[in-house]
Amino acid sequence: MTLIKSISGIRGTIGGAAGDNLTPLDLVKFTSAYAEWLKGEHPGRRLKVVIGRDARLSGEMAAAIVEGTLCGCGVDVINIGLATTPTVELAVTGKQADGGIILTASHNPKQWNALKLLNSHGEFLNDAEGKKVLALAQAGVSAYPEIDRIGRVIERSSYNDEHIRGALALKLADLDAVRKAKFKVVVDAVNSVGGVVIPKLLREMGVEVVELNCTPDGNFAHNPEPIPENLTEISARVPAEKADLGIIVDPDVDRLALVCEDGTMFGEEYTLVAVADYVLTHTKGATVSNLSSSRALKDVTEKHGCKYAAAAVGEVNVVTKMKEVAAVIGGEGNGGVIYPELHYGRDALVGVVLFLTLLAKSGLKASQLRATYPAYHISKNKIELTPDIDVDKVLAQMKAKYAGEQVTDIDGVKIDFPAEWVHLRKSNTEPIIRIYSESRDKAAADALAEKIIGEIRAIVAK
């Protein structure tokens, strides 16, 4: 498995040959390069970096290597242990650190791990910064500090409670309304760090919690990507428990999916739509999502008399666009909610607090609330990459083929038709071409995807 190096981090499978996987040697190599990059950003001063990890099986091993490497590079370390991605982001600014490293492969299966790299604002490195780190990794560190200049671990403490307090203190969080609603919620945290923070957050809100896969031991109970085919257990459990809602998070808790009281999926795409609807009701302003996200966010935004903007896929791209248009809410259709009041990062805790407030104040059941939003269906497909596929050529030919439609090429090729769209792009995290299509119902979205996949295969065959 080749290492994947992108704006989403340095990601690979554990074990195997160095250079082709995320081995101990690779962890040292990229951590050292990140430390060198930080030194260039903050010359002449003692650096401080926050590290945290999700609960996957390789996390403790990887964290020990990263911690030691940073110290060996002359960087002091604050290790916050088991932590969500947004928790580490908040800790960077809360601890006044110069950067952060999150050890998580997000939704990838247990054999994967990754280094997610943050700047001093607790935000992901942009494309140019990431390329500098990769160049430094390629060149190699020429020399490490001598004994009197090595770093040390200056703190070992959790930051989870600070994160929970921050989410509960949001101005639009109506904790009294949630407590009066007396919700019962089933939580599936896929046996990662979400099993620690989400139940605690909910209980602080007066919610009755049924824990499902909430032991943070890294033994993922199912494929950790929070999409319907992986969530059959909780979909059955919610109505069986007579619960009001099911909450699902991925291993690093930056994505939030929801199950309605009747066991149907609220729709990962609609987490952001619902939260944005609530925010825009109280705070007018722009919204942003990526090109692969549902058109429903644009519809809801315009319903409130506000403007919507699209960004390339990747949290850093969405954040950049949000700052550019001064968005009050944004995120990605994979269940990622970014609410600038707390910080510029996808945050499932923020999503939970705002969604439960909306649900409580609406007086509706989750399925009824879902029915108030525009009905779209996204079909998510992929084609495995092989050496004989020239992706850039494929995308260029598809762009030319549909030149008569509204085409956006800031990230792959997105073709907007009057009532539907399709987006083709190389994944940042896996060796695949993603093909996302959206239409008014499943059959139409699937038909559009099949048509496009057929056209791609015909191009490849030539």
HELIX and SHEET records of a PDB file:
HELIX    1   1 PRO A   24  GLU A   41  1                                  18    
HELIX    2   2 GLY A   59  GLY A   72  1                                  14    
HELIX    3   3 THR A   85  GLY A   94  1                                  10    
HELIX    4   4 ASP A  127  ALA A  139  1                                  13    
HELIX    5   5 ILE A  147  ARG A  149  5                                   3    
HELIX    6   6 ASN A  160  LEU A  168  1                                   9    
HELIX    7   7 LEU A  175  ALA A  181  1                                   7    
HELIX    8   8 GLY A  194  GLU A  204  1                                  11    
HELIX    9   9 PRO A  228  ASN A  230  5                                   3    
HELIX   10  10 THR A  232  ALA A  240  1                                   9    
HELIX   11  11 GLU A  268  HIS A  282  1                                  15    
HELIX   12  12 ALA A  296  LYS A  303  1                                   8    
HELIX   13  13 GLU A  315  VAL A  325  1                                  11    
HELIX   14  14 ALA A  348  SER A  362  1                                  15    
HELIX   15  15 ALA A  366  ARG A  370  1                                   5    
HELIX   16  16 VAL A  391  LYS A  401  1                                  11    
HELIX   17  17 LYS A  442  ALA A  461  1                                  20    
SHEET    1   A 7 ILE A   4  SER A   6  0                                        
SHEET    2   A 7 GLY A   9  THR A  13 -1                                        
SHEET    3   A 7 TRP A 112  LEU A 118 -1                                        
SHEET    4   A 7 GLY A  99  LEU A 103 -1                                        
SHEET    5   A 7 LEU A  47  ARG A  53  1                                        
SHEET    6   A 7 VAL A  75  LEU A  82  1                                        
SHEET    7   A 7 VAL A 153  ARG A 156  1                                        
SHEET    1   B 4 GLU A 208  LEU A 212  0                                        
SHEET    2   B 4 LYS A 184  ASP A 188  1                                        
SHEET    3   B 4 LEU A 245  VAL A 249  1                                        
SHEET    4   B 4 LEU A 256  VAL A 259 -1                                        
SHEET    1   C 4 TYR A 308  ALA A 311  0                                        
SHEET    2   C 4 THR A 287  ASN A 290  1                                        
SHEET    3   C 4 ILE A 329  GLU A 332  1                                        
SHEET    4   C 4 GLY A 336  ILE A 338 -1                                        
SHEET    1   D 5 HIS A 377  GLU A 384  0                                        
SHEET    2   D 5 ILE A 432  SER A 439 -1                                        
SHEET    3   D 5 TRP A 421  LYS A 426 -1                                        
SHEET    4   D 5 VAL A 413  ASP A 416 -1                                        
SHEET    5   D 5 GLN A 406  THR A 408 -1                                        
END                                                                             
